[in-house]
Amino acid sequence: MKATIWHNPKCGTSRKTLAILENLSKVEVEVIEYLKNPPSREKLAQLYRDAGISPNEGLRLRGTDAMERGLPDASADEVLEAMVVDPILIERPLVETDKGVRLCRPQDTVLDIL
């Protein structure tokens, strides 16, 4: 099975999720450091759609200026656009497999799609 993790190595939850993936021999892991290689608007929209959440639910509030910018109350399109311009606004980690996508907070959520 292949799993793609949209990862921030500075994030403890992201590191723990990656460790779960790497410790499973049946999983081939692709790591994308999304701050260096952000997803396109279309890819981000697809990830949230497949995870069954809105872009607003995938918005990172902690350590960002999302509140000051009014993003929690903005439209999904406005949130996606802000995330593309400033990927620090993307809550992490997102993991995608053939079984679906999850925002892995807490990290054990990844087990739902393995």
C-alpha positions in Angstrom: 0.0 0.0 0.0 1.2 3.5 -0.8 0.6 6.4 1.7 1.4 10.0 1.0 1.9 12.2 4.0 1.8 16.0 3.8 4.3 16.5 6.5 6.0 19.2 8.6 9.1 17.8 10.3 8.8 20.5 13.1 5.4 19.2 14.1 5.3 16.5 16.8 2.0 15.0 15.6 3.3 14.9 12.0 6.5 13.1 13.1 4.5 10.6 15.2 2.1 9.9 12.2 5.1 9.4 9.9 6.7 7.0 12.5 3.5 4.9 12.4 3.6 4.8 8.6 7.3 3.9 8.5 7.0 1.2 11.1 4.5 -0.7 8.9 6.3 -2.9 6.4 3.2 -3.1 4.1 3.3 0.7 3.6 5.4 2.5 1.0 5.6 6.1 2.3 5.9 9.2 0.2 6.8 12.3 2.3 5.9 15.7 1.0 7.1 18.6 3.1 4.2 20.8 2.2 5.9 24.0 3.4 8.6 23.5 0.8 6.3 21.9 -1.8 2.8 23.1 -1.2 -0.1 21.3 -2.8 -2.0 23.0 -5.6 -5.4 24.5 -4.9 -7.0 21.6 -6.8 -5.1 19.0 -4.8 -5.9 20.6 -1.5 -9.6 20.8 -2.4 -9.5 17.1 -3.4 -7.7 16.1 -0.1 -10.3 17.8 2.0 -13.2 16.5 -0.1 -11.8 12.9 0.2 -11.3 13.4 4.0 -14.9 14.5 4.3 -14.0 17.8 5.8 -14.2 21.4 4.7 -11.2 23.6 4.1 -12.2 25.6 7.1 -11.9 22.4 9.2 -8.4 21.9 7.8 -7.3 25.4 8.7 -4.5 25.7 11.1 -5.2 28.3 13.8 -2.4 27.7 16.3 0.8 29.6 15.4 -0.8 31.4 12.5 -2.6 34.7 11.8 -5.7 32.9 10.6 -7.9 34.4 13.3 -6.7 37.9 12.7 -7.4 37.5 9.0 -10.9 36.3 9.7 -10.3 33.0 8.0 -12.4 30.8 10.3 -15.5 32.6 9.1 -14.3 32.9 5.5 -15.7 30.9 2.5 -14.1 27.6 1.6 -12.7 29.3 -1.6 -11.1 32.1 0.4 -9.6 29.6 2.9 -8.2 27.4 0.0 -6.7 30.5 -1.6 -5.1 31.6 1.6 -3.6 28.2 2.2 -2.1 28.1 -1.3 -0.5 31.5 -0.8 0.6 30.7 2.8 0.8 26.9 3.4 1.5 27.4 7.1 -2.3 27.7 7.3 -2.7 24.0 6.4 -3.3 21.9 9.4 -1.1 18.8 9.4 -0.5 16.0 8.8 -2.8 15.0 6.0 -2.3 11.4 4.8 -3.7 9.9 1.6 -4.0 6.2 0.7 -6.2 4.2 -1.6 -8.6 3.9 1.3 -9.0 7.6 1.8 -7.6 10.8 3.3 -7.4 11.8 7.0 -6.3 14.8 8.9 -4.3 12.8 11.4 -4.9 14.6 14.6 -4.5 12.6 16.7 -1.9 10.6 14.9 -3.7 7.2 15.5 -6.4 8.5 13.0 -4.0 7.3 10.2 -4.9 3.7 11.1 -8.4 4.3 9.7 -7.0 4.4 6.2 -4.4 1.6 6.3 
